[in-house]
Structure formats: C-alpha cells, structure tokens
Amino acid sequence: MVKTASTMLALGTSAPDFSLPNVDGKKVSLSDFASAKGLVVIFMCNHCPFVKHLRSAIAAFGKECQGRGIAVVGISSNDITSHPDDSPAKMAEEHRAAGYTFPYLYDASQSAAKAYKAACTPDFYLFDGDQCLVYRGQFDPSRPGNGVPVTGSDLRAAVDNLLAGKLPLLSQRASIGCNIKWIPGSEPDYFTGRPATESEI
C-alpha cells in the first residue's frame, strides 16, 4: 500500500464531463447534476483501507449534502483485473452495505480519473453551482491508525463556505490514500508512484 497524495487540481477548473454506469446499470452523467447548488465528486473504491476508514462518515456526509442541495457522486476507477474486489458487482454490494445514497459509478477506461487528475482513494472534489472547482483535498486529517477522529471537517467547511456564497477556502490540504490501481501501461503522466511525504500526510 503506497500512501499517495492528491494532485490538487487547479481551483476554478470546470468539472470534466463523464457518463458512466451506476451500480444499477443506468448511465449517470455530469449534466445530471446541472441544477444542484454544488457537486461533490469522490474517487473511491471498495478495498482501500483509507476509504474503509471513512466509510460510514462518507455515507452520512452524502445524505447530509443531498439534504442541502449538494449532489454527490462516487467513482471507482481501479483496474479490476488486479483488484477484483472493486468490480461492478462488488460495488453494488458495497453500495447497499455501506448505505450510500449517492450514485457509485464504474470508470472502466479510467478516463474520468485521468480527466480529474485523480491520484488516490479517496480523492475529494467540490464544484460550485456552475461546476467550477472550489475545493479539492482531504475529508479531514483522520487516517487509519493515527487516532484522529473522523469528522469530515475540511470538506464540510468547504461545503458550508460554498453555500454561504464565500470565496474558496485558502487552506486546502491534499487527501492521502492508496494510489488508483492503473491498468498496466496506461498510467497517467502525473502518476509518479512515489509515496506521500511526511508534510503531505
């Protein structure tokens, strides 16, 4: 397990388009969220211990956001040849077991992950009502084994800030997680394979 940090996509970036199958088999596209006050995109997967650490909090946070007019979507981009636990069938099981109320999409070609320059699981992005990036980075400072409570403080503060009509937060820290499991030979140019530094963690 390599601890990998977010690439920290430039604030103001327009949300890259996607059209991917949900766990129910129906296609979900970026345009489906055009009327939302904001959109949280989470690159995640089933097997990653960093995602498992936040699992129940992500489910609760998703419901909270949806109740406030913020749409949420999860995307799994892992290579399922090397990681069969992240297959669409297993995603459907996890969606039910975790109590996720948001779409959980499978990015078989890994094109969505590359468009968002996603690097790790989990990797969080918040876009405003015009689908422009206002936050990217960690859910909160909690990591498996570090003893810090899971609160979602960083991402929650960004959502609060957005709904209050304020400018993006200046302090944004990278998320840390397992690297996305790229299809061999198709790793993006931003993937270095290096572990996150102590300052990033």
Disulfide bonds with the S-S distance in Angstrom:
none
